[in-house]
Amino acid sequence: MAATALHTKIRVGRPQASNLSRTKRWIITLAATAVSTYTLDAVATTAGVLLAASHLLHGLDHTLVLLFLAGTYVAWWAGLHVNLKVNWALLEDTGTSTNVLSKAAYDLVKLKTRSARARRIAAAIGYVGTELAKETPYYAGAFGAALLSDSVSSNDALIFLGGANLGAAVYEYGLARGIRAFLHRRDARAYAAFETDWVPGEYLADYYSTVEPDERRTIAFFVDAMRDATPGEPVLFFGVGPTLHHVFLAAEKASEIHLGDYLPANLREIERWLRRDPKAHNWRPFVRHTLECEGLDGPAAEEITWREEITRARITQLLEVDLRRADPLGGGNAHQYGTVISAYCADSATDDKVMWATYMRRIAGLVRPGGTLLTAALRRSRGYLVGGKTFPSPDVDENDMRAVLEPCFGRENLTVEVCDLAGRGSHGYASIILARAHRRPNGKSGTVALEHTFQANQAR
Ligand SMILES: C[S@@+](CC[C@H](N)C(=O)[O-])C[C@H]1O[C@@H](n2cnc3c(N)ncnc32)[C@H](O)[C@@H]1O
């Protein structure tokens, strides 16, 4: 069972870089709470005093001052709201918080239930409760001063409170950004790196010993989509890895096949297959599945060999590519293709959704007007295992895919499918996103209805 799990693309949680003991988590949380409380107080009080002393709002009548105060509460709440999300991520990832009550509530609920929603609500109640309690001294101070001193009016007190709220809002935003940056850096460290940790043989052994359900679906989808591709033109495979399982389906249509990947080691693995090295990976089960998807019932051995031979003949270029470059093909190469196929590449190259979107746009930019993009991505995955090491995945779903491809291709030219694999023999890996898109001949994106197919998971 464990071995099978390793042989599928495993959906894993965010890697836990933190091996902190329970005591250390509490110590860190207590220290962070103290620092955070004092800093918030200092920032909010300073902002309140500065605003009141500046006389900027001095001439305003009472109603306008009240409106201003209401506005500052909205700003404060917005900052708090952002911080609640980040505090939740911090608790889930590290078991620590910048708010000791939030952690206490979170831990307590975690003992009682496995519900993530319950943990999230408990953490939020602890956090907001503390923030509201912290407001009390401000009210006491402001209105106490207004009552006891003739030189402080109720408007001054309200302006001070408004300033303190604005200071608190800025502080909450700043804290959220800081924690987010920390979590991001931590995640980046926790993932394996392609440059040092990727072993082509491990990837082939873990994923391509047999035709797994996700690949059955991906190949079937690509075969179907290739029926609409323009024949007699070069086809580009972007981020092909050490694999050829998607390449066979393009061999009959393509005039040439160009294979691009980031790692020379992956391209060397492909070279082994091209020169018929006996140690090269055996792709024949995948060729068989491709031919079956094309409509051949039980293809004969010669038919499989024939497709392998055509494929060898069509592959004319192996390219080193890099999505981190604005021109991913390199050397200022602005070449565009009639068909670009990129499976599990952009979503493997980063754990960051914004970077993923940039990478997807770069791949889409390689499609010429009137051309086709076929792509696949892991759905809602934080990472996948290769040789026991976790490589990144940016947790994207079909909405993210549509959001990034629609502006490039137009709604009417885009098909996005979700293949839910749970309950279909795939162990630990939940679902994939498959997409095909056609660029309009004039290169502009269209506006009509989105063709959109969801394959609901019957087994759930
Ligand atoms: C999970 S593999 C997918 C390989 C193949 N397409 C498949 O379906 O099995 C991800 C690929 O992305 C490539 N990759 C990683 N970083 C990249 C980058 N910055 N630019 C282009 N490709 C990259 C890796 O070398 C690797 O081959």
The ligand as an ORCA input file, in Angstrom:
! r2SCAN-3c Opt
* xyz 0 1
  C       6.348     17.015    -12.641
  S       7.474     17.247    -13.938
  C       6.393     17.060    -15.330
  C       7.056     16.326    -16.430
  C       6.115     15.842    -17.533
  N       5.510     16.935    -18.259
  C       5.068     14.906    -17.000
  O       3.883     15.105    -17.315
  O       5.407     13.974    -16.310
  C       7.787     18.973    -13.844
  C       8.817     19.445    -14.839
  O       8.927     20.868    -14.717
  C      10.265     21.204    -15.014
  N      10.591     22.530    -14.458
  C      10.906     22.831    -13.182
  N      11.244     24.137    -13.103
  C      11.115     24.637    -14.341
  C      11.343     25.924    -14.902
  N      11.761     26.947    -14.155
  N      11.124     26.094    -16.221
  C      10.693     25.058    -16.983
  N      10.476     23.821    -16.518
  C      10.687     23.624    -15.214
  C      11.074     20.100    -14.352
  O      12.369     19.966    -14.900
  C      10.197     18.880    -14.596
  O      10.612     18.177    -15.723
*
